[in-house]
């Protein structure tokens, strides 16, 4: 990114850097994308949806659907964190 290009708000994502790092690690992201507070999974999806759903189910014990993937990504991270293991 060019230094003089303003970025969208990202304070919610900054507050969840550890959760985001965990998510990107388990989903095998080659490069951690910049994610603004308004972004959802579909704004940067780099993984086949079926594989993503399976990986998240195994790691977090949470079953994803399209509605969850459309929420702001920082909210999805909170959702996964608070529900990990609950749906097994």
C-alpha positions as CSV (number, residue, x, y, z in Angstrom):
1,X,0.0,0.0,0.0
2,X,1.1,3.5,-0.7
3,X,1.7,5.5,2.5
4,X,-0.4,8.5,1.4
5,X,-3.5,6.5,0.7
6,X,-5.9,6.7,3.6
7,X,-7.2,3.4,5.0
8,X,-10.8,2.7,6.1
9,X,-11.5,2.5,9.8
10,X,-9.9,-0.5,11.4
11,X,-9.9,0.0,15.1
12,X,-12.3,-2.9,15.8
13,X,-10.0,-5.2,13.8
14,X,-6.9,-3.8,15.5
15,X,-8.5,-4.7,18.8
16,X,-8.9,-8.3,17.6
17,X,-5.4,-8.8,16.1
18,X,-4.8,-12.0,18.0
19,X,-8.2,-13.5,16.9
20,X,-7.5,-12.5,13.3
21,X,-4.0,-14.0,13.4
22,X,-5.5,-17.3,14.7
23,X,-8.2,-17.3,12.0
24,X,-5.7,-16.6,9.2
25,X,-3.4,-19.3,10.5
26,X,-6.0,-22.0,10.6
27,X,-7.3,-21.1,7.2
28,X,-3.8,-21.1,5.7
29,X,-3.8,-17.5,4.4
30,X,-0.6,-16.9,2.4
31,X,-0.7,-13.2,3.3
32,X,-2.6,-11.6,6.1
33,X,-5.0,-9.2,4.3
34,X,-5.8,-5.7,5.4
35,X,-9.4,-5.9,6.8
36,X,-11.4,-2.8,7.5
37,X,-14.1,-2.7,10.2
38,X,-16.8,-2.8,7.5
39,X,-15.3,-5.8,5.6
40,X,-16.8,-9.3,5.7
41,X,-15.4,-12.6,4.7
42,X,-16.6,-12.2,1.1
43,X,-14.5,-9.0,0.7
44,X,-11.3,-11.0,0.9
45,X,-12.2,-14.6,0.7
46,X,-9.2,-16.7,-0.4
47,X,-10.6,-20.1,0.6
48,X,-13.2,-22.3,-0.9
49,X,-16.4,-21.9,1.2
50,X,-16.8,-25.7,1.8
51,X,-13.2,-26.0,3.0
52,X,-13.5,-22.9,5.2
53,X,-16.7,-24.2,6.8
54,X,-14.9,-27.5,7.6
55,X,-11.8,-25.9,8.9
56,X,-13.8,-23.6,11.2
57,X,-15.9,-26.5,12.4
58,X,-12.8,-28.5,13.3
59,X,-10.9,-25.7,15.0
60,X,-13.7,-23.7,16.7
61,X,-16.5,-26.3,16.8
62,X,-18.8,-23.7,15.1
63,X,-20.8,-24.2,11.9
64,X,-20.7,-21.3,9.6
65,X,-23.4,-20.2,7.1
66,X,-23.7,-17.4,4.6
67,X,-25.4,-15.1,7.1
68,X,-22.4,-15.4,9.5
69,X,-19.9,-14.9,6.6
70,X,-21.7,-11.6,5.7
71,X,-21.4,-10.0,9.1
72,X,-18.5,-7.6,9.6
73,X,-15.4,-9.8,10.0
74,X,-14.5,-8.4,13.5
75,X,-18.0,-9.5,14.6
76,X,-17.4,-12.9,13.1
77,X,-14.2,-13.2,15.0
78,X,-16.0,-12.4,18.3
79,X,-18.8,-14.9,17.4
80,X,-16.2,-17.7,16.8
81,X,-14.3,-16.8,19.9
82,X,-17.4,-16.8,22.2
83,X,-18.9,-19.9,20.8
84,X,-15.9,-22.1,20.3
85,X,-16.7,-25.7,21.2
86,X,-20.4,-24.9,21.8
87,X,-21.8,-26.6,18.7
88,X,-19.8,-29.9,18.7
